[in-house]
Amino acid sequence: MSAEPTPVRDPRLLGQTVVVIGGSAGIGLETARAARAEGADVVLTGRTPDRLARAAAEVGAVSTATFDAHDLGDLEGFFEGLQAIDHVMVTAGRPYYSTLAEMDFDQARRGLYEHPVMMLAVARYAAPLVRPGGTLLFMGGTGGRRPGVGMAVIGAATAALPALTANLAVEVAPVRVNLIAAGFVDTPLSASLLGEKLDARRGQLRETLPIARVVGPADVAELAVHLMTNTALTGATYDVDGGQQLVPG
Ligand SMILES: NC(=O)c1ccc[n+]([C@@H]2O[C@H](COP(=O)([O-])OP(=O)(O)OC[C@H]3O[C@@H](n4cnc5c(N)ncnc54)[C@H](OP(=O)(O)O)[C@@H]3O)[C@@H](O)[C@H]2O)c1
């Protein structure tokens, strides 16, 4: 008996351009890999030139740009240098965790405002370049939904992002705007935040998560590609946390 031939489908992003702001590591780099595998041209940005160059060579990026995405002048200049694009994935940024006693208020201010303001700026500068059907994709989280000591800034920032996403989706339509809310994802950022506690945290998540495994960047990238290709989706927040918000810890 001969095996059934595997059905061949067209790459889902063939002929499209995906820009990843923060594409040299972690979720952004994995999204770039996934987009390339679906036929997209990718443009990568980051702050560290050699890390960005390595990532760009690995995925075969069409171009790169080195700048801090929180510098809104640089962000505007970057988009001014681009032609038509299809999707923008923004993975730049990191959370600020601190107890009140140890809080640095300048860092707290940045933790509260930097990310939402970057989203506003990306929407203003990128949306005019996005072809019909395209999306702006931003990163939020599910961890910040659970109040706790040291979680005030990330909790407030997390709560703002779905509202911002929904409003931007109305304002820049027909460009679509969506938010991905991740729990723990096994990336260089998680490694740097947890240090030597990383392996213990992975083990705890394997024990406690409903999916009985740790969420990796490929899980988020798969969702990102889906949000790029499903043109019915806009203004919404999509959780990818393996059920982390449903269980203690
Ligand atoms: N990992 C998680 O568990 C998790 C959970 C929920 C939400 N998130 C969010 O998802 C996003 C991506 O996380 P990740 O874990 O993939 O982080 P990551 O491993 O640190 O990768 C972040 C990427 O963005 C670049 N980047 C960071 N800050 C930037 C800036 N200000 N301007 C330009 N590029 C910047 C980094 O390169 P350079 O450092 O060289 O610039 C790197 O390429 C972050 O916003 C994070 O807060 C992560």
The ligand as a Tripos MOL2 file, in Angstrom:
@<TRIPOS>MOLECULE
LIG
   48    52     1     0     0
SMALL
NO_CHARGES

@<TRIPOS>ATOM
      1 N1          9.7520   36.1950   27.9790 N.am      1 LIG1
      2 C1          8.6110   36.2780   28.6600 C.2       1 LIG1
      3 O1          8.3550   35.4690   29.5640 O.2       1 LIG1
      4 C2          7.6020   37.3640   28.3260 C.ar      1 LIG1
      5 C3          6.3150   37.2640   28.8910 C.ar      1 LIG1
      6 C4          5.3740   38.2520   28.6070 C.ar      1 LIG1
      7 C5          5.7220   39.3310   27.8140 C.ar      1 LIG1
      8 N2          6.9990   39.4000   27.3020 N.ar      1 LIG1
      9 C6          7.3360   40.5690   26.4870 C.3       1 LIG1
     10 O2          7.6180   40.1560   25.1700 O.3       1 LIG1
     11 C7          8.6210   40.9890   24.6110 C.3       1 LIG1
     12 C8          9.7590   40.1200   24.0810 C.3       1 LIG1
     13 O3         10.2810   39.3670   25.1500 O.3       1 LIG1
     14 P1         11.4870   38.3360   24.9550 P.3       1 LIG1
     15 O4         11.4160   37.4380   26.1310 O.co2     1 LIG1
     16 O5         11.4910   37.7840   23.5880 O.co2     1 LIG1
     17 O6         12.7420   39.3360   25.1600 O.3       1 LIG1
     18 P2         14.2820   39.1320   24.7480 P.3       1 LIG1
     19 O7         14.6230   37.6970   24.7560 O.co2     1 LIG1
     20 O8         15.0450   40.0480   25.6600 O.co2     1 LIG1
     21 O9         14.3440   39.7280   23.2570 O.3       1 LIG1
     22 C9         14.0070   41.0760   23.0860 C.3       1 LIG1
     23 C10        14.4450   41.5490   21.7150 C.3       1 LIG1
     24 O10        14.1080   42.9180   21.5900 O.3       1 LIG1
     25 C11        15.2850   43.7290   21.4860 C.3       1 LIG1
     26 N3         15.0170   44.9170   22.2930 N.ar      1 LIG1
     27 C12        14.7900   44.9800   23.6240 C.ar      1 LIG1
     28 N4         14.5580   46.2390   24.0090 N.ar      1 LIG1
     29 C13        14.6380   46.9900   22.8860 C.ar      1 LIG1
     30 C14        14.5020   48.3770   22.6360 C.ar      1 LIG1
     31 N5         14.2220   49.2440   23.6210 N.pl3     1 LIG1
     32 N6         14.6290   48.8110   21.3650 N.ar      1 LIG1
     33 C15        14.9160   47.9530   20.3570 C.ar      1 LIG1
     34 N7         15.0630   46.6280   20.5420 N.ar      1 LIG1
     35 C16        14.9220   46.1580   21.7870 C.ar      1 LIG1
     36 C17        16.3980   42.8440   22.0060 C.3       1 LIG1
     37 O11        17.6740   43.1410   21.4420 O.3       1 LIG1
     38 P3         18.6270   44.2600   22.1210 P.3       1 LIG1
     39 O12        18.6090   44.0010   23.6030 O.co2     1 LIG1
     40 O13        19.9610   44.0440   21.4850 O.co2     1 LIG1
     41 O14        18.0140   45.5670   21.7580 O.co2     1 LIG1
     42 C18        15.9340   41.4880   21.5080 C.3       1 LIG1
     43 O15        16.1640   41.3520   20.1220 O.3       1 LIG1
     44 C19         9.0440   41.9710   25.7180 C.3       1 LIG1
     45 O16         8.3290   43.1730   25.5470 O.3       1 LIG1
     46 C20         8.6020   41.2670   26.9840 C.3       1 LIG1
     47 O17         8.3400   42.1770   28.0390 O.3       1 LIG1
     48 C21         7.9350   38.4330   27.5250 C.ar      1 LIG1
@<TRIPOS>BOND
     1     1     2 1
     2     2     3 2
     3     2     4 1
     4     4     5 ar
     5     4    48 ar
     6     5     6 ar
     7     6     7 ar
     8     7     8 ar
     9     8     9 1
    10     8    48 ar
    11     9    10 1
    12     9    46 1
    13    10    11 1
    14    11    12 1
    15    11    44 1
    16    12    13 1
    17    13    14 1
    18    14    15 2
    19    14    16 1
    20    14    17 1
    21    17    18 1
    22    18    19 2
    23    18    20 1
    24    18    21 1
    25    21    22 1
    26    22    23 1
    27    23    24 1
    28    23    42 1
    29    24    25 1
    30    25    26 1
    31    25    36 1
    32    26    27 ar
    33    26    35 ar
    34    27    28 ar
    35    28    29 ar
    36    29    30 ar
    37    29    35 ar
    38    30    31 1
    39    30    32 ar
    40    32    33 ar
    41    33    34 ar
    42    34    35 ar
    43    36    37 1
    44    36    42 1
    45    37    38 1
    46    38    39 2
    47    38    40 1
    48    38    41 1
    49    42    43 1
    50    44    45 1
    51    44    46 1
    52    46    47 1
@<TRIPOS>SUBSTRUCTURE
     1 LIG1         1 GROUP 0 **** ****
